[in-house]
Amino acid sequence: MSKRIMIIFLQLFVIFCFVIVIIALFREKTDFLTYSVAAMLAAATATFLFSPESISIDEFILSIDWPVIFFLISLFTIVVILEEQLIFQEIALRITKKFGTNTRQFFWVIILISTLSAAFIEDVSVAIIFIPMIVRTSEKMKINPTPILLGTTICINLASTLTPFGSAENILIANKFGLTTTWFFTNLALYFIIGTLLTLFLLDYFVLRKHLNEIWVPHCEEYDEPLESKHLEEHELVILEESINPKIFYRNLFALLIFFIMLMVIPDILFVGLLGMLIFVFINPRRREVGKKKPDISYYFTKVDFKLPFFFISLFVLIFCFDKVGLIGIISDFVVTIAPNNIFILSVIVLILTSVLSGFLDNIPVTVLFIPIINVLIDPLGLGFSQIPLLIAFILGINLGGNFLPQGSAADMMTLELSKKYCVDEMNYRKLLKIGGLFALLHIILGIFYLGIIIFLFF
């Protein structure tokens, strides 16, 4: 077998491994991490043995972006601590107590707060925290929660554009291109504000208004009993009804503020992540068997979901294999060939392409695959396009595409799952596909106009 044919077979095999990961992500009953690790090992082994250039094991290890991995672990640990202390639940509870008597006020306030929360914590966590609260309060008010659930899940994806830690994809992009919180606020805050307010005004006018005079009492076919009596678990009822110790609440809020400030002023996410994690561990000691409270990071690590960090590791190694077998070079050459000289047209292409792919595929593989492409486009030794418009287009496309199809966003799928559990029959796949898809299209069109204005004024 000639060397050229062997390289082609190697490239096809690495592509096949990547496709296996994508397929595993789409199969809900499949443990995607098992197949991701298996695909990574298969691709790495084939690349190590048959690559035309010599590769050491150390290169595979160094190909992993370890600061991103440890920052994710630190961030997830902080979220676990805050969830265990019921901090987010307490915020949601205070909102519902204050605004839970006026439907329109409740609609606007709960969605805005959940959206802002999603800019700082994982979108699935936001769904898990706020959706039971929305349904519970809606039952008390006898209003249909569907418009509020739609607004929450649609705006969650918008929130991901506001900060470098608003989504796992943003963490990857920010770390690769050195983007700070200030950069995100400067370049994307205006889009976030306009997009969120426009979405809420449209939902208010076309969806919420239809349900304002409707009396809603949910019943499940299986039990034919109200939601309150059957489908909220006992521990959820306790969370929804009881307040936590005010000292614990305000102490953690203050620590959260300090953590956000550090993220804005200190560029090293690894240092900030580890320091922030330790701060929360020390201010939330756990009671030991002997009765004394002591910091216990080991306990919180047992609660952290490590699937995403390990999935990232698999993708980093797979993309390294792409590079070593020449696939990244092929993609880069293709991009150089088709890339227009007009920065606006190129930015629109990046925005549309990444948003469509993110709608049909998982956002993270699309992000990892496109980072080298964006790097080629902005590299001064390559095409040398302006960095800001292309990165804005990339971030918008990756984060907004999830609304095209519910399965493109973990938060959307969690919303559907919880809506089914709590008997909100109108909040189904078909409705979310229709309304979420229309808003995704609106957000993309708004993104194109936003890019046009940015490029016209500053480039």
N, C-alpha and C positions, 0 to 999 in steps of 0.2 A: 504494500500500500504506500503510495507516494505521500510525501510530507503534506502537500496541499490538501489532499483528500482527507488525511487524518485530522487536519485542523478544521475542515468543514464538519466532519462528524463530531468533533469535540464541541464546536460551536452549537450545533443542533442539539447535542446532549445537554449542554448548559441551559439553552432555551427551554428544552423539555422540562428540566428541573424547576425552572422559574414558573412555567405554566402549571406544574403540579401544585405549587404553592397557591397560585391564583384559584385553581379549582377547589382546593381544600378550604379556602376562605369562603367560598360560596355554599359549601355543603354544611348546613346548620348542625347536623348530627355528627359531623366529623371533627375530631380534635385536630384543628389546623396546625397546632404547634408540633405535633408528632410528625406530620408530613413535611412541615417547613424544615425541621432539624434534619430529617432523612434526606430531603432534597439538597440541603446545604452540604451535608457530608458527601453525598454522591457527586455533586458538582465539584466540590473541593478536591476530592480524591482523584477524579478524572483530570482535573486541571493540573494537579500536582504531578501526576504520572505522565501525562501526554502533552503538556504544554511545550511548545518549541523552545521556550526560555526556562532557565532553571529558577525554581521558586522554593524558598525555604518556608518551614512551618511558621517562623516568626513573622513573615510577611502576611500570612493569613490572620494571625492574631492582631497585628498592628493595623490591619484593614478595618477593624471594628472601631467605631467612634466611641471609645470608652467614656469620655465626659458626658455624652448624651445618655448612655446606658445608666451611669450612676446618678445623673440628674433625674431621670425617670423614676428610678428606685426611691430616691429621696423625696420626690414630689408625691409619689403614691403613698409613701409612709406618712407624710404630713396629712394627706387626705384621709387616710385610715384613722389617724389620731383625732382629727376634727370630726369625723363621722362617729367615732366611738364616744366622743364627748358631746355629741348631738348639737354641734355648733350650727351647722347648716339647717338642721331641723328647727332649731330655736329661731333662726332668722325667718324661716318660712312661717313658723307659727305666729311670730309677732306681726308679720305682714297680714296674715289672714285675720287675726284678731282686730287689727286696726281698720282694714279695708273690706272685710268680709260681709258688709251689709249693702254695698253698692256694686252692682254687677260691672258697670263700665270701669269704675275706679279699680276694682279688683282685677279685671282683665289687664289694664295697663300696668298696674304696679307689680303684680306677680310675674308677668312676662318680662318686664324690664329688669327686675331683680334676678330672675333666673337666667336671663340673657347675660347680664353682667357677671354673674357667678360662673357661667360657662366660659368666660374669657380668662378665668384663672384656675378652674378645676376641670377635670375630665368631664366631657359632655354626658357620658353615661351616668356618672355620679349625680349630675344635675337632674337628669331624668328620674333617677331612683328617688332622689330627695323630694323633688317638687311635685311630681305627678300624683302620688297618693294624697298630698296636701291639697292639691287643686280639686281632685275628685271629692275628697271628704268635705271641703268647704262648699263645693257646688251642691252636694247633697243637702247640706244644712240650709243653703239659700234656695234650694229647689230650682236651680238653674242648670242648663245643659253645659257640661264642661268641655264639649267638643271644640268650640272656637278657641278657648283658652289653651287646650292641649295642642291644637294646630299652631297657634302663635308661639307657644313655648318651643316645640320641636323644630319649627322652621327658623326661628331666631337663634337657636342654639348654634347652628352652623354659621350664621353671620357673626356671632360672638367670637368664633375661632380666629377671625381675621384681625382682632384688636391687639393681641399680645403675642410675644414669641413663645409663650408657654400655654397658649389657648388650645393647642392641639399637639399631638405627638409629631404631626407633619411640620408644624411651625418650629418645634424644637430642632428638628433635623435641619431645616432651611436656615434658621437663625444661626445655628452653630457653624454650619458650613460657610456661610457668607458674612459672618461677623455682625449680624443684625441685633441691635439692642432694643430694649423696650421703648426708648425714646424714638428710635427709627420707626417702629410700628405705629406709635401714637402720631408722629409727624406725618407719615405717609398714608395711613389707613384709617385713622380715627374719624375723619370727615366722611369717608365712605360708610363706615360702620354706623355712624349717627343717622345719615340720610337713609341708608338701607333699612335700618331697624324701624325708624319712625314711619317711613313710607309703607313698610310691611304691616305695621300695626294699624295705621289709618285705613288701609285697604281691607284688612281683616275685620276691623271694627265696622266699616260701612257695608261690606258685602256679606259677611258671615255672622258676626256677633249680633247685628241689628235684627236679624231674622229670629233670633232666639230670646230676645229680651223679655217678651211677654209670655214665654213658654214656661209652664210648670213641669219640672223634670224630677221624676222619682224613679231611680233605676231598679229594675228587677231582672234577675237572672232566670233563664228558662229552667235550669236544673233545679233551683231551689224556690223560685218565685217569691223571694224575700228581698227586702231592701239591702242595699250594699252595706250599710252600717252593721247590720245584725249578722252577716255571714262572711263577707269577703275581705274585711280588714282583719288581719291577724291581731292577736292580743297585744303583742309588743308594739305593733304599729299604732294601735289606739293609745297606748301609753305615751308614745312619742308625740302623737298629735295633740294630746290633752295637757301634758305636764311641761312645765318650764324647768330649765336646768338651773343650777346654782349661778346667780349673777356674777360672782367673782370669777368662776371658771369661764363663763361666757365672755366677759370683757377682757380677761387676761389673754384668751386665745385670739380675740379680735385684734388686740394690740400687737400680739406676736405676728399675726397675719399681715398687719400693716407694715411692721418692720421688715418682714420677708419680702413684700412687694417693693419696698423702697430699696432694699439691697439688690433685688433683681434689676432695678432701674439704674442704679449707680455703679454696680460692680459688674464688669463684663464677663467674668469667669463664672459660668453657670455651675461648674463642678463644685467650686468653693462655696458658692451661695447655697446650692442644693444641700450639701452636707452640713453646713453651718445651720441653715434653717431647720433641717431635720433634727439636729441635736437640740436646738432651742425648744422645739415643740415637745421633744421627749422629756427634757428636764422640767418644763413647766406643767407637764401632765404625768407626774409619777403614778405608778400603780401600787396598790396595797399588796404587800407580800403576805404569805401565810402567817408570819410572826406578828403581823399587824402594822408594821411600819411601811410608809410609802417611799418607794425608790424609783429612779429612772429605770426603764426596762425596754430598751430598744429591741431586744431579742423577741419579746412578746409581740410587738407591732410588726416585726418582720414575718411572723407566722400568719399575719392577716393580709399581707401585701400580695397582690396578684402579680406574679413574675412572668406571666405569659407574654406580655408586650415587650419587655426588655429582651427576652430570649428570642422572640420573633424578630426584633430589630437586629440582633446578632446574626441570625440566619440570613437576613436580607443584605447586611453589610458584606458578608462573605460571598454571597451569590453575585453581588455587583462587582466585587473584586475579581471573581472568576470571569464575569463578562468582560472586564478590562483586560485580563491576562490572555484570554483567547481571541482578543481582537474585536469583540462585538461593540464595545464602546467607541472604538475608532471608526467602525463602519457607520454607526449611528451619527457620530460627530461629522463625518464626511458628508453624509446625506443631509444633515441639517445645514451645513455650510453651502451645499449645492442649491437647496430650495429656499434658503432664508432670503427674504426680500431686503432691499436696502432701506426701506421705510421702517423706522422704529415703531410707529403706530400700528402698521399692518402686522409686523412681527409680534408685537405684544398681544394683539387681538388673537392671532393664531395660537399663541401659547395659552392664553386665557381659555379659549374655546376648547382646544385639544385636551388640556388637563382637566377641565370641568366635565367634559363628556366621558373621558376615561375614568374619572373619579366617581361618576354616576353609575358606571357599570362594573368597575373593579373596586377593590379596597384602596383607600387613599394612600396608605403607607407604601406599598410597592410602586405605585405611580410616582410618588414623591422621590423615592430612592432612585428610580430609573431616570427621572428627569433632571435631577441635580447635576449630573455630568453634562447634560445637554445645555442647561442654562449656563454652566461654567464656561463652556466653549463659546457661547454667544457673547458673554461679557468679558472674556479674557482679552486683555490688551494685545497679546501676541496672537490671538485668534481673530474673531470678527470684530471685537472691540465695541460692541453696542453699549449704550448707556445702561447702567446696572439697575437704577431705581424703577423705570417703567416695566422692565422684564420681571423683576422680582415682585412687584405689585401684581402683575398679571399672573405670575406663578402661584403666589399665595392665595389670591382670590379664586383662581380656578380649582386649586386643590381643595380648598375649604368649602366652596359653594356647590360643587358638583354633587355632593352627597344628597342634596334635596331632589335631584332628578328622579331617582328611584329610592324607595325606602331602604332597600338592602345596601345602598351605598353609604348609609350612615348608621353607626351603632346606636346612636341616640334615637333615631327614627324607629328602629326595630324594637328598642326597649320601650318606647312610647306605645307602640302597638301591642306589645306583650302585656304591659301593665293595664292598658285600656281594656283588653279582653278579660284580664283577671278581675277588674273592678266593674265589669259589665257596662262599659261605655260603648254601646253597640255602633253608634254612628262614627266613632273614631276607628275606622277600619283601613285596611290596606288600600282599597280602591279610592277612598276619599283622600288619603294622604298622598297617593300617587298622583291624583288629579290636581289637588291644590298645591302640594309641595312642588310638583313639576312646573306648574305655572309660575310660582314664586321663584324657583330656581332660574327659569328663563328670564324673569324680570330682573333678578339680581345680576345675571350675566350681562344683560343689555345695559343695566345701570353701570356695571363695571367697565363696559366698553366706553360709555360716555365719560366716565370718571378718568379713564386712561387718556382719552382724547383731550380733556381739559388740562390734565397734568402735563402732557407732552407739549401742548400748544403754549402753555404759560411758561414752562421751565426748560424745555428742550428745543 
